[in-house]
């Protein structure tokens, strides 16, 4: 499993592990500023670009959760172990 730094732009290849009702995550991890943009979609659109805004701990298992934002400002919570990402390389 690849890990990516906060601020990395990524392309979502496989969207498994989307949390659509996990609003307590934000308070549990001190990330309340992202909650107003949190979407309740049950899956993340694939083959789109996102920015990794933050990472946090899941409250009842040892998994890491990624906070991803799309170009429209929608925020998704994704299980780092279940999502397939590729880093987006920008040409200058």
TAZINOR-V424127 format. One record per residue. N is the residue number from 1. RES is the residue in one small letter. PHI is phi in degrees with one decimal (999 if undefined). OMEGA is omega in whole degrees, 0 to 359 (NA if undefined). D_CENTER is the distance of its C-alpha to the mean C-alpha in whole Angstrom. Layout:
BEGIN
N,RES,PHI,OMEGA,D_CENTER + N,RES,PHI,OMEGA,D_CENTER
END
This chain:
BEGIN
1,x,999,175,15 + 2,x,-79.8,171,14 + 3,x,-116.1,183,12 + 4,x,-124.8,179,11 + 5,x,-78.9,173,12 + 6,x,-62.4,182,10 + 7,x,95.1,180,11 + 8,x,-71.3,174,11 + 9,x,-90.7,185,11 + 10,x,-131.5,173,10 + 11,x,-105.8,179,11 + 12,x,-84.2,181,10 + 13,x,-95.5,180,13 + 14,x,-138.3,188,12 + 15,x,-98.9,179,10 + 16,x,-63.5,175,11 + 17,x,80.7,179,10 + 18,x,-82.9,176,8 + 19,x,-96.5,184,9 + 20,x,-104.0,181,11 + 21,x,-133.5,188,14 + 22,x,-100.4,183,12 + 23,x,-69.3,180,13 + 24,x,-68.8,179,15 + 25,x,-53.7,186,12 + 26,x,-62.5,179,12 + 27,x,-68.2,180,16 + 28,x,-59.0,184,16 + 29,x,-112.5,179,14 + 30,x,66.1,184,15 + 31,x,-118.2,185,13 + 32,x,-58.3,182,15 + 33,x,-64.6,180,14 + 34,x,-91.5,185,11 + 35,x,-60.9,181,12 + 36,x,-60.2,181,15 + 37,x,-98.8,182,12 + 38,x,-66.2,179,10 + 39,x,-93.5,178,11 + 40,x,-100.0,176,13 + 41,x,-64.2,181,13 + 42,x,-81.9,175,13 + 43,x,-147.6,180,11 + 44,x,-94.4,176,9 + 45,x,-61.5,182,12 + 46,x,-92.0,183,12 + 47,x,58.8,172,14 + 48,x,-123.5,181,12 + 49,x,-93.6,180,11 + 50,x,-139.7,173,8 + 51,x,-110.0,176,8 + 52,x,-79.3,181,6 + 53,x,-86.8,184,7 + 54,x,-166.5,173,8 + 55,x,-133.5,178,8 + 56,x,-152.0,180,10 + 57,x,-95.8,173,12 + 58,x,-72.1,187,13 + 59,x,-71.8,185,16 + 60,x,-125.8,171,18 + 61,x,-142.0,186,17 + 62,x,-91.4,183,16 + 63,x,-84.1,174,13 + 64,x,-92.9,178,10 + 65,x,-117.6,177,7 + 66,x,-97.0,172,4 + 67,x,-102.3,182,3 + 68,x,-112.9,178,3 + 69,x,-124.8,177,7 + 70,x,-90.0,184,9 + 71,x,-67.8,178,13 + 72,x,-88.1,179,14 + 73,x,92.1,177,12 + 74,x,-76.1,181,10 + 75,x,-109.3,178,7 + 76,x,-123.2,173,5 + 77,x,-107.8,185,4 + 78,x,-129.1,175,4 + 79,x,-71.4,184,7 + 80,x,-60.6,181,8 + 81,x,-79.4,187,11 + 82,x,-106.3,183,11 + 83,x,-106.5,178,9 + 84,x,-108.8,183,11 + 85,x,-124.2,170,10 + 86,x,-129.1,178,13 + 87,x,-69.9,178,13 + 88,x,-87.8,178,15 + 89,x,-99.3,180,18 + 90,x,-93.4,176,20 + 91,x,-88.9,180,24 + 92,x,-83.0,NA,26
END
